[in-house]
């Protein structure tokens, strides 16, 4: 789920693909979490920065993987001001697991 280097902004479809969620869920989370404010052009097209994506990754982790409610996730984000390095570790382990499963499948 790492973002490619060199890009400053990402479309909603790119971010949804990175996180494995729907675009409508990203728009919903935008209404639920005031900290999440992607920039919008005149047509309303959203552009996400690396910081936006990191916040979305934290929201995804807390709601989908830890099972917190939206209110629980809001409280966690409010109380935890440090970056969540656990997500990076989980991403790395998930990538390793997928790689190993693919190797097993190829054998």
Order of alpha helices (4+ residues) and beta strands (2+ residues): alpha-alpha-beta-beta-alpha-alpha-alpha
